[in-house]
Amino acid sequence: MRSDRPMRIEFFDDLLCTITDIACGGWHSLTLTSDGDVYSFGWNPVGQLGHSSAHLSSVVQDPHPVDLGSCSNPIVGITAGARHSVALMQNGDIYGWGK
C-alpha cells in the first residue's frame, strides 16, 4: 500500500504490549515493543528487515517480527540506516542485518 498521507498502522492494535521505540531507515522501519520484540516492514532488497529470504527484493507492508533469539535476553534498543538494521540486547550484545 502506498499513501501520500499519514496512515495509522492498525497491526499494532492487537498486541498486548506497547511500542516503546521506532527507527526509520531509508526505505524501512523498525518498532520495538515493551516486551523487547522488534517488528519490521518496508523495502527489503538486502535483508534489512531481518525476515526470510522469501521477502528479499520485495516490499513488506505488514510488520513482521524479527527473531533474534531468547526472550531472556530482550532487545532494548534499535536503529536503522539506509539498508541495514541494528539491535542492542539487554546483555550488551549487538545484532546487525542487511547491507
C-alpha positions as CSV (number, residue, x, y, z in Angstrom):
1,M,0.0,0.0,0.0
2,R,1.3,3.4,-0.9
3,S,-0.1,6.6,0.7
4,D,0.7,10.2,0.4
5,R,-0.9,10.9,3.7
6,P,-0.1,9.5,7.2
7,M,-1.9,6.3,7.9
8,R,-2.5,4.6,11.3
9,I,-0.8,1.2,11.4
10,E,-3.6,-1.0,12.8
11,F,-1.4,-4.1,13.0
12,F,-0.2,-3.0,16.5
13,D,-3.7,-2.6,17.9
14,D,-3.9,-6.3,18.8
15,L,-0.6,-6.6,20.6
16,L,-0.7,-6.9,24.4
17,C,2.3,-4.6,24.7
18,T,3.1,-1.1,23.7
19,I,5.5,0.4,21.2
20,T,8.4,1.9,23.0
21,D,10.7,3.0,20.1
22,I,10.7,3.5,16.4
23,A,13.6,3.5,14.0
24,C,13.4,4.6,10.3
25,G,15.9,3.6,7.6
26,G,16.0,4.8,4.1
27,W,13.0,2.7,3.0
28,H,12.1,0.5,6.0
29,S,11.0,0.9,9.6
30,L,11.5,-0.9,12.9
31,T,9.4,-0.9,16.0
32,L,10.5,-2.0,19.5
33,T,7.8,-3.3,21.9
34,S,7.7,-3.1,25.7
35,D,8.2,-6.9,25.6
36,G,11.6,-6.5,23.9
37,D,10.4,-7.6,20.5
38,V,11.2,-6.0,17.2
39,Y,8.8,-5.7,14.2
40,S,10.0,-4.5,10.7
41,F,8.3,-3.5,7.5
42,G,9.1,-1.7,4.3
43,W,11.5,-2.4,1.4
44,N,13.8,-5.4,1.8
45,P,16.3,-5.7,-1.1
46,V,19.3,-6.6,1.0
47,G,17.7,-8.2,4.1
48,Q,17.4,-5.1,6.2
49,L,14.1,-6.3,7.6
50,G,15.6,-9.5,9.1
51,H,13.0,-11.7,7.5
52,S,13.3,-14.9,5.5
53,S,14.9,-14.7,2.0
54,A,11.4,-15.1,0.6
55,H,10.9,-11.4,1.3
56,L,14.1,-10.2,-0.3
57,S,13.6,-7.7,-3.1
58,S,10.0,-7.0,-2.1
59,V,8.1,-4.5,-0.1
60,V,6.7,-6.0,3.1
61,Q,3.6,-3.9,4.0
62,D,2.6,-5.6,7.3
63,P,5.0,-5.6,10.2
64,H,6.7,-9.0,10.8
65,P,8.7,-10.0,13.9
66,V,12.5,-10.2,13.8
67,D,13.7,-13.3,15.5
68,L,16.9,-12.6,17.5
69,G,16.6,-15.4,20.0
70,S,15.7,-15.9,23.6
71,C,13.2,-13.7,25.4
72,S,15.6,-13.9,28.4
73,N,17.8,-11.5,26.5
74,P,15.3,-8.9,25.2
75,I,16.1,-6.2,22.7
76,V,16.5,-2.8,24.4
77,G,17.5,-0.5,21.5
78,I,17.1,-0.3,17.8
79,T,18.4,1.8,14.9
80,A,18.2,1.7,11.2
81,G,20.3,3.0,8.3
82,A,19.5,3.2,4.6
83,R,19.9,-0.6,4.1
84,H,20.7,-2.1,7.5
85,S,19.2,-2.5,10.9
86,V,20.9,-2.9,14.3
87,A,19.5,-4.1,17.7
88,L,21.1,-3.8,21.2
89,M,20.3,-6.7,23.5
90,Q,19.8,-6.3,27.3
91,N,23.1,-8.2,27.9
92,G,25.0,-5.7,25.7
93,D,25.2,-7.9,22.6
94,I,24.7,-6.1,19.3
95,Y,23.0,-7.8,16.2
96,G,23.0,-6.3,12.8
97,W,21.4,-7.3,9.5
98,G,21.1,-6.0,5.9
99,K,24.0,-4.4,4.0
